[in-house]
Amino acid sequence: MKTNTHPLAVPSDLLKDLRKATQQTGLSMADTMRQSMKLGLPGLVERLSTDPLKNLKPFTPEESRRCFATPDPEFDALAAHCAAPPRADSRSMKSDAKVQFSFCRAAKPRLHECRCAL
């Protein structure tokens, strides 16, 4: 197996922790460093990744209030519509037909009702 050697400056407090770990595990200093890198790499990548979607944290309650304090009338109307109980349709429609709502791709999105028997 091909190996590469990399000189590494280790701060004294970390070196003390490494020596303690070698005594506790019975591994050599080199094996302890290799295993700590191998075991710690997934956590390192997860915590320090430059991918913005990997490091998302949930809003704090204060951030949530600040972000959602501005009302959105169009969304509020849609939410109210979706929360309303279904009403009987006066038009002739099969009882097993479902009503679907979707947004059109117009310049200004509007809610369109699509009646199709699904």
Residue pairs with C-beta under 8 A, 6 or more apart in sequence:
8 33
10 18
18 29
18 32
18 33
18 36
19 29
21 27
21 32
21 36
22 28
22 29
22 32
25 32
27 35
46 54
47 55
49 55
59 67
74 109
78 111
81 101
81 111
89 99
93 115
94 117
96 117
97 115
97 116
97 117
97 118
98 116
98 117
98 118
99 113
99 114
99 115
100 113
100 114
100 116
100 118
101 111
101 112
101 113
101 114
102 112
102 114
103 109
103 110
103 111
103 112
104 110
104 112
